[in-house]
Amino acid sequence: MLKAVPCRKATLLALLLCSASICCHAALFGDGAANPVAHFYFSIHTNPDSGQEMYAQYCAGCHGSGGQGHGPAAHYCTVSPANLALLAKKNHGVFPANRVSQVLHSGTGKTPQGQGYMPVWEPLLQTMNADKPGTTEIRIANLTEYVRALQERPATPQRGHVTP
């Protein structure tokens, strides 16, 4: 009898996330504007107070659990997912919280190319979770704070032994 392999769960999760990405892309409407809005017709409920839970459900598939952009579905993306762990480093050591929140609200401002683009998350979070007014704002704030927690820390210089 065959035992379940841990890889099987990861593969199924990657396929689910890839399918979600493809559904997002296929559900686009409009004239291909820089910030298209996709609509989900299924639901993945998460706790709005847990940035970590939402990240694991919605972001890790492409960006990876540590935010480096190497999630299990990343190879399905035509545009490589951003390394979220380097956002502060690339911004002179300051985490760009407003920019992260803005991207979750309104998208990257870039025209999607192929499949697996970064979707506009505000309407998706609201629709997938049937959010009450104000809850989506809490979700975006908590996701932004979780991405802040993923930032690479500067290396601490090691102190060597100095012999007198």
Buried (B, 14 or more C-beta within 10 A) or exposed (E): EEEEEEEEEEEEBBBBBBEBBBBBBEBBEEEEEEBBBBEBEEEBEBEBEBBBBBBBBBBBBBBBBBBBBBBBBBEBBEBEBBBBBBBBBEEEEEBBBEEBBBBBBBBBEEEBEEBBBBBBBBBBBBBBBEBEEEBBBBBBBBBBBBBBEBBBEEEEEEEEEEEE
